[in-house]
Amino acid sequence: MDNIDNIKESRKVRVKRALFFIGGTISLVLGMSGLFLPLLPTTPFILLSAACFLRSSRKMYDYVTHHKIFGRYIRNYEKGVMEKKDKYRTLAILWIGIIFSAFVIDKIMVKVILLAIAVGVTIHLNSLKAV
C-alpha cells in the first residue's frame, strides 16, 4: 500500500510542476509582450514567471533571472531592492497610464479602482529599498 501512495504522490508532484511550468511560460510570454504593448504590464508577469519556474524548472528560473533585459530587475526584486532609475520610470509610467485612463473612462467606480491600484503599487514600490 505504501508503494501505491508514493506513486500517487509522485504523480501529484509531476502534475503540479507541469502546471507551474505552463503558468510560468504563459506569464513569461505575456511579460515579454508587455515590452512592446503599452497597456500590458511587464513586471507582474515576469515576476510571476520567475516564481512559477522556481517551483517547476531550475533551468527556466535561471534563464529568466539572468536574462539580459529583465534578469537584474528580478534579482533585485527578490532582494527587496530596486534601482532608483527603475523605480522612477515605473512610477512615471504607472501614473501617466492611470491619469490617461481616468480621462478616457467615464465610470467613477473604475476611476476609484484605478486610483486604488496606483496608490497600492506606489506604496509597495516605495517600500523597496532604493539602490
C-alpha positions, 0 to 999 in steps of 0.5 A, spaced: 500 500 500 505 504 501 508 503 494 501 505 491 501 512 495 508 514 493 506 513 486 500 517 487 504 522 490 509 522 485 504 523 480 501 529 484 508 532 484 509 531 476 502 534 475 503 540 479 510 542 476 507 541 469 502 546 471 507 551 474 511 550 468 505 552 463 503 558 468 510 560 468 511 560 460 504 563 459 506 569 464 513 569 461 510 570 454 505 575 456 511 579 460 515 579 454 509 582 450 508 587 455 515 590 452 512 592 446 504 593 448 503 599 452 497 597 456 500 590 458 504 590 464 511 587 464 513 586 471 507 582 474 508 577 469 515 576 469 515 576 476 510 571 476 514 567 471 520 567 475 516 564 481 512 559 477 519 556 474 522 556 481 517 551 483 517 547 476 524 548 472 531 550 475 533 551 468 527 556 466 528 560 473 535 561 471 534 563 464 529 568 466 533 571 472 539 572 468 536 574 462 539 580 459 533 585 459 529 583 465 534 578 469 537 584 474 530 587 475 528 580 478 534 579 482 533 585 485 526 584 486 527 578 490 532 582 494 527 587 496 531 592 492 530 596 486 534 601 482 532 608 483 532 609 475 527 603 475 523 605 480 522 612 477 520 610 470 515 605 473 512 610 477 512 615 471 509 610 467 504 607 472 501 614 473 501 617 466 497 610 464 492 611 470 491 619 469 490 617 461 485 612 463 481 616 468 480 621 462 478 616 457 473 612 462 467 615 464 465 610 470 467 613 477 467 606 480 473 604 475 476 611 476 476 609 484 479 602 482 484 605 478 486 610 483 486 604 488 491 600 484 496 606 483 496 608 490 497 600 492 503 599 487 506 606 489 506 604 496 509 597 495 514 600 490 516 605 495 517 600 500 523 597 496 529 599 498 532 604 493 539 602 490 
